[in-house]
Amino acid sequence: MSFRPKQDGSIVLRSGETRILPGPAQSSKVDRKAVPASQPRSRWRKRIAVASRWLHIYLSMVSFGVILFFSATGLTLNHADNLSGKERVTRYTGVIAAAAMQPNPDHTAIAAQLRREHGIRGAMTDVRDDPDQVTLSFKGAGYSADAFVDRPRGTYQVIETRFGAVAALNDLHRGAVTGKGWSWVIDVSAVFLVLVSLTGLCLLFFVYKRRTSGLIVLVIGAAIAVLIAHFIAA
């Protein structure tokens, strides 16, 4: 079959039939119609999925040490009676500087002297002023110290107790008497774990084959946790 092209883009077959070939304008119109209307939406879904995956992976890596620490110390805390170490008690004696006792006891100056001379650590959690005696208590992770100062003479006795490494780790797990710095560590760790959970849940919605079963397991797990908490608290 032979054909003869014409100037308007059409061709004439030997049989005399004329056919029009699509020009540039027609092809561009066809191309625009071929673009699916849901493409922008699909692009945003892909971006969200990629961002969630990236965040989930790297947040999990950052939080790995946090999860390991709180998991291990959760076990030691739950079995504190069996894993508790040997307590070490130390006693110190001395005389408080007269300037810290007159005319009224300066608790900050007394504490500074005890820290300087005996390495007393921890936060000063309690102070008592009695007519004959001043009592200062210090507490930290796995640590406590009590200082008894004789007001008339200025002499003192300090009883320092170290409860061991396991007790210190247990106190860090509870966030007990560990100061504002460790409190910030706990807050940041909690935020990281929440973000890991949320990004993992977000990823679940993009895994179409596992989305329904994953959500069912999520609901079952949450229900079991609520039931256990209910029966323990009852």
SULUR-V951995 format. One record per pair of residues at least 24 apart in sequence whose C-alpha atoms are under 6 Angstrom apart, sorted by the first residue. I is the first residue (numbers start at 0). J is the second residue. D is the distance in whole Angstrom. If there is no record, write none. Layout:
i=I j=J d=D
i=I j=J d=D
This chain:
i=51 j=198 d=5
i=55 j=195 d=6
i=55 j=198 d=5
i=72 j=169 d=6
i=76 j=169 d=5
i=84 j=163 d=5
i=86 j=161 d=6
i=86 j=162 d=5
i=87 j=160 d=6
i=87 j=161 d=5
i=88 j=159 d=6
i=88 j=160 d=5
i=89 j=158 d=6
i=89 j=159 d=5
i=90 j=157 d=6
i=90 j=158 d=5
i=91 j=156 d=6
i=91 j=157 d=5
i=92 j=155 d=6
i=92 j=156 d=5
i=93 j=154 d=6
i=93 j=155 d=6
i=94 j=153 d=6
i=94 j=154 d=4
i=94 j=155 d=6
i=95 j=153 d=5
i=139 j=176 d=5
i=139 j=177 d=6
i=140 j=167 d=4
i=140 j=170 d=5
i=140 j=177 d=6
i=141 j=166 d=5
i=141 j=167 d=4
